[in-house]
Amino acid sequence: KTFIDLYMKSGLYITEIVKRLYQSEELKKLFPDKDERLKHIFEKQVYGIAPTENIYKIATRYILGFDENMKHNLKQLDALPYAKEGTLEQKLDEIYLEG
């Protein structure tokens, strides 16, 4: 499954999801190596956007405190204007499907 926090603040929500996925028996079977499991979770399962640069820094430091070089799908973007315009889905596609 894929999870996204559309308004990251502290990073607690994403951290809890990562923790639960990491401890999942199913993921342990699929990715017995701990590093590969974390890599999969951050690259394929959890996404988040923070409304400001400061909040982005706080959240990513909290979430990735153990490894600042971990590849991840956490971005800095204020989603509110896009949600109000009804274009949030397109903006998410733009920032997450860029490669």
Secondary structure in CASP SS format (residue, H / E / C, confidence):
PFRMAT SS
TARGET T0000
AUTHOR 0000-0000-0000
METHOD secondary structure of the structure
MODEL  1
K C 1.00
T C 1.00
F E 1.00
I E 1.00
D E 1.00
L C 1.00
Y C 1.00
M C 1.00
K C 1.00
S C 1.00
G C 1.00
L H 1.00
Y H 1.00
I H 1.00
T H 1.00
E H 1.00
I H 1.00
V H 1.00
K H 1.00
R H 1.00
L H 1.00
Y H 1.00
Q H 1.00
S C 1.00
E H 1.00
E H 1.00
L H 1.00
K H 1.00
K H 1.00
L H 1.00
F C 1.00
P C 1.00
D C 1.00
K H 1.00
D H 1.00
E H 1.00
R H 1.00
L H 1.00
K H 1.00
H H 1.00
I H 1.00
F H 1.00
E H 1.00
K H 1.00
Q H 1.00
V E 1.00
Y E 1.00
G E 1.00
I E 1.00
A E 1.00
P C 1.00
T C 1.00
E H 1.00
N H 1.00
I H 1.00
Y H 1.00
K H 1.00
I H 1.00
A H 1.00
T H 1.00
R H 1.00
Y H 1.00
I H 1.00
L C 1.00
G C 1.00
F C 1.00
D C 1.00
E C 1.00
N C 1.00
M C 1.00
K C 1.00
H C 1.00
N C 1.00
L E 1.00
K E 1.00
Q E 1.00
L C 1.00
D C 1.00
A C 1.00
L H 1.00
P H 1.00
Y H 1.00
A H 1.00
K H 1.00
E H 1.00
G C 1.00
T C 1.00
L H 1.00
E H 1.00
Q H 1.00
K H 1.00
L H 1.00
D H 1.00
E H 1.00
I H 1.00
Y H 1.00
L C 1.00
E C 1.00
G C 1.00
END
